[in-house]
């Protein structure tokens, strides 16, 4: 979700609670998809990313081509849904969509190219993995490097059912990853805050320093006075692989 810096009644920028209240007023429909279908498109994919503001781990993107003949009720911005409801909807999306795909870009790559570009790369990768391929894209707020016709939609995950479906799949997948990493780094509370800048997370960073999977280019991480913690299991992995991280050995 990409919200512009709007002003509140008091003259300041909107708080997170105010932004959520505004989003709840928006109606998530198939109106953008219908316009694309009417223009001649047949396989319209909604595209979104999750984890852009997190301090830890990857950014995850998803692309979804909904089946016009099957209506999935309750689609809306993933942030407006309870976790249990997201899981239910994610299962329905995976079962009843024409196609869906998920892709991610890890923290190291985010530090190399910045989070904005990494989000665009993840979204493009998700689109490229769709089978069958999309012939038109609806994207939450940005354009990606792709030759397909595409329409960026501000607050797209709250307005377009396809983009909402993508946001739900991306959110469910990234939350699953954070629960798995929580078992590796239990002191940071990743399962609860998913890597975002909560007081608990910032306190753990001040006490323990960042892990190798924290985004070193993000200010709350690189400004931390405690050096990055070394984890023995990662050193052992590097030795076993001749100094090459396991994820780089694939393929």
C-alpha positions as CSV (number, residue, x, y, z in Angstrom):
1,X,0.0,0.0,0.0
2,X,1.4,3.4,-1.0
3,X,-0.3,6.3,0.7
4,X,0.5,9.9,-0.2
5,X,1.4,12.4,2.5
6,X,-2.1,13.9,3.0
7,X,-2.9,16.4,5.7
8,X,-5.1,15.7,8.7
9,X,-7.6,18.2,10.1
10,X,-4.9,19.4,12.5
11,X,-2.6,20.3,9.6
12,X,-0.1,17.4,10.1
13,X,0.3,14.2,8.1
14,X,-2.2,11.4,8.6
15,X,-1.5,8.9,11.4
16,X,-1.6,5.2,10.6
17,X,-5.0,4.9,12.3
18,X,-6.3,7.8,10.1
19,X,-5.0,6.1,7.0
20,X,-6.6,2.8,7.8
21,X,-10.0,4.6,8.4
22,X,-9.7,6.2,5.0
23,X,-8.9,2.9,3.3
24,X,-11.9,1.2,5.0
25,X,-14.1,3.7,3.2
26,X,-12.9,2.6,-0.2
27,X,-14.8,-0.1,-2.1
28,X,-12.9,-3.0,-3.6
29,X,-14.5,-4.0,-6.9
30,X,-13.8,-5.4,-10.3
31,X,-14.4,-2.0,-12.1
32,X,-10.7,-1.7,-13.2
33,X,-10.7,-5.3,-14.4
34,X,-13.9,-4.8,-16.3
35,X,-12.4,-1.7,-18.1
36,X,-9.4,-3.8,-19.1
37,X,-11.6,-6.7,-20.3
38,X,-13.7,-4.2,-22.3
39,X,-10.5,-2.9,-24.0
40,X,-9.7,-6.4,-25.3
41,X,-7.6,-7.9,-22.5
42,X,-8.4,-11.4,-21.4
43,X,-5.9,-12.3,-18.6
44,X,-5.8,-9.3,-16.3
45,X,-3.3,-9.7,-13.4
46,X,-3.4,-7.7,-10.2
47,X,0.1,-7.1,-8.7
48,X,1.2,-6.0,-5.3
49,X,4.1,-6.2,-2.8
50,X,4.3,-6.6,1.0
51,X,7.2,-5.8,3.4
52,X,8.4,-2.6,1.9
53,X,8.7,-0.8,5.3
54,X,10.1,-3.8,7.2
55,X,13.6,-3.6,8.7
56,X,14.1,-7.4,8.3
57,X,14.1,-9.9,5.5
58,X,12.7,-9.9,2.0
59,X,10.1,-8.0,0.2
60,X,7.4,-10.3,-1.2
61,X,5.3,-9.7,-4.3
62,X,2.4,-11.6,-5.8
63,X,0.5,-11.5,-9.1
64,X,-3.0,-12.9,-9.5
65,X,-5.3,-13.5,-12.5
66,X,-8.8,-13.8,-11.1
67,X,-11.4,-16.0,-12.9
68,X,-14.2,-13.7,-14.1
69,X,-16.6,-16.7,-13.7
70,X,-15.8,-17.3,-10.1
71,X,-16.4,-14.5,-7.5
72,X,-14.2,-14.6,-4.3
73,X,-16.1,-12.7,-1.7
74,X,-14.4,-10.5,0.8
75,X,-11.3,-9.4,-1.1
76,X,-9.8,-6.2,0.2
77,X,-6.5,-4.7,1.2
78,X,-4.6,-7.4,3.2
79,X,-3.9,-4.9,6.0
80,X,-7.6,-4.5,6.7
81,X,-8.1,-8.3,7.2
82,X,-7.5,-10.4,10.3
83,X,-4.7,-13.0,9.9
84,X,-7.2,-15.9,10.0
85,X,-9.3,-14.3,7.3
86,X,-6.3,-13.8,5.1
87,X,-5.4,-17.5,5.3
88,X,-8.9,-18.5,4.3
89,X,-9.0,-16.0,1.4
90,X,-5.5,-17.0,0.3
91,X,-6.6,-20.7,0.0
92,X,-9.6,-19.6,-2.1
93,X,-7.4,-17.4,-4.3
94,X,-4.9,-20.2,-5.0
95,X,-7.7,-22.7,-5.7
96,X,-10.0,-20.6,-7.9
97,X,-7.8,-18.1,-9.8
98,X,-6.7,-18.7,-13.4
99,X,-3.1,-18.1,-12.3
100,X,-1.1,-16.9,-9.4
101,X,2.6,-16.5,-8.5
102,X,4.7,-15.2,-5.7
103,X,8.3,-13.8,-5.8
104,X,10.7,-12.2,-3.4
105,X,13.9,-10.1,-3.2
106,X,16.1,-10.7,-0.2
107,X,17.6,-8.1,2.2
108,X,21.0,-8.2,0.6
109,X,19.6,-7.2,-2.8
110,X,17.4,-4.6,-1.1
111,X,20.5,-3.0,0.3
112,X,22.2,-3.0,-3.1
113,X,19.4,-1.5,-5.2
114,X,17.1,0.2,-2.6
115,X,13.7,-0.9,-1.4
116,X,11.7,0.9,-4.2
117,X,13.6,-0.9,-7.0
118,X,13.6,-4.2,-5.1
119,X,9.8,-4.0,-4.8
120,X,9.5,-3.4,-8.6
121,X,11.9,-6.3,-9.3
122,X,9.8,-8.6,-7.0
123,X,6.6,-7.6,-8.7
124,X,8.1,-8.1,-12.2
125,X,9.4,-11.6,-11.2
126,X,5.9,-12.5,-9.9
127,X,4.3,-11.4,-13.2
128,X,6.9,-13.4,-15.2
129,X,6.1,-16.5,-13.3
130,X,2.4,-16.5,-14.2
131,X,1.2,-19.5,-16.2
132,X,-0.7,-18.7,-18.3
133,X,0.9,-15.3,-18.8
134,X,-1.0,-12.1,-18.2
135,X,-1.9,-9.7,-21.1
136,X,-2.7,-6.7,-18.9
137,X,-1.5,-5.6,-15.4
138,X,-3.2,-3.6,-12.6
139,X,-0.4,-2.6,-10.2
140,X,-0.6,-0.9,-6.8
141,X,0.7,2.6,-7.4
142,X,3.9,1.9,-9.5
143,X,5.0,0.8,-12.9
144,X,7.3,-2.1,-13.5
145,X,9.9,-2.9,-16.2
146,X,7.6,-5.0,-18.4
147,X,6.3,-4.6,-22.0
148,X,2.7,-5.6,-21.0
149,X,0.0,-2.9,-20.8
150,X,-0.2,-1.8,-17.2
151,X,-2.1,0.6,-15.1
152,X,-0.8,1.9,-11.7
153,X,-3.6,2.5,-9.3
154,X,-3.2,4.6,-6.1
155,X,-4.6,2.6,-3.2
156,X,-5.0,-0.2,-5.7
157,X,-5.1,-2.9,-3.0
158,X,-8.2,-1.2,-1.5
159,X,-9.9,-0.6,-4.9
160,X,-9.1,-3.5,-7.3
161,X,-10.1,-7.0,-6.4
162,X,-7.2,-8.5,-8.4
163,X,-4.6,-6.3,-6.6
164,X,-6.3,-7.1,-3.3
165,X,-5.9,-10.8,-4.0
166,X,-2.2,-10.2,-4.8
167,X,-1.7,-8.3,-1.6
168,X,-3.3,-11.2,0.4
169,X,-1.1,-13.9,-1.2
170,X,2.0,-11.7,-0.6
171,X,1.1,-11.0,3.0
172,X,0.3,-14.6,3.8
173,X,3.6,-15.8,2.3
174,X,5.7,-13.1,4.0
175,X,4.1,-13.7,7.4
176,X,4.9,-17.4,7.0
177,X,8.5,-16.6,6.3
178,X,8.7,-14.3,9.4
179,X,7.3,-17.1,11.6
180,X,10.0,-19.4,10.3
181,X,12.8,-16.8,10.9
182,X,11.4,-16.2,14.4
183,X,12.5,-19.7,15.3
184,X,16.0,-18.9,14.2
185,X,16.1,-15.4,15.9
186,X,13.6,-15.7,18.7
187,X,14.9,-12.7,20.7
188,X,13.7,-10.2,18.0
189,X,10.0,-11.1,18.1
190,X,9.6,-11.5,14.3
191,X,6.5,-13.6,14.5
192,X,4.6,-10.8,16.2
193,X,5.8,-7.6,14.4
194,X,7.0,-9.2,11.0
195,X,10.2,-7.1,11.1
196,X,8.6,-3.7,11.3
197,X,9.7,-0.8,13.6
198,X,7.8,-1.7,16.7
199,X,9.1,-0.7,20.2
200,X,9.9,-4.4,20.9
201,X,11.9,-4.8,17.7
202,X,13.8,-1.5,18.1
203,X,14.6,-2.5,21.7
204,X,16.0,-5.9,20.5
205,X,18.1,-4.1,17.9
206,X,19.5,-1.8,20.6
207,X,20.3,-4.7,22.9
208,X,21.5,-7.3,20.4
209,X,22.4,-5.5,17.2
210,X,21.1,-6.5,13.8
211,X,21.1,-10.0,12.4
212,X,22.6,-10.7,8.9
213,X,19.0,-10.6,7.5
214,X,18.3,-7.1,8.7
215,X,18.3,-4.4,6.0
216,X,21.6,-2.7,6.6
217,X,20.6,0.3,4.5
218,X,17.6,1.2,6.7
219,X,18.4,3.9,9.3
220,X,17.1,2.1,12.4
221,X,19.5,-0.7,11.5
222,X,22.7,1.1,10.4
223,X,22.4,3.8,13.1
224,X,22.3,1.1,15.8
225,X,25.4,1.3,18.1
226,X,25.6,-2.5,18.6
227,X,27.6,-4.3,15.8
228,X,25.9,-7.0,13.7
229,X,25.7,-10.2,15.6
230,X,27.6,-13.2,14.2
231,X,25.6,-16.4,14.0
232,X,27.6,-19.7,14.2
233,X,25.2,-21.7,12.0
234,X,25.7,-19.2,9.1
235,X,29.5,-19.5,9.5
236,X,29.2,-23.3,9.4
237,X,27.1,-23.1,6.2
238,X,29.6,-20.9,4.5
239,X,32.4,-23.3,5.3
240,X,30.4,-26.3,4.0
241,X,29.7,-24.5,0.8
242,X,33.2,-23.2,0.2
243,X,32.3,-19.7,1.2
244,X,29.2,-19.5,-1.0
245,X,25.8,-18.9,0.7
246,X,23.4,-21.8,0.2
247,X,20.8,-19.7,-1.7
248,X,23.5,-18.9,-4.3
249,X,24.1,-22.5,-5.1
250,X,20.7,-23.2,-6.5
251,X,20.5,-23.8,-10.2
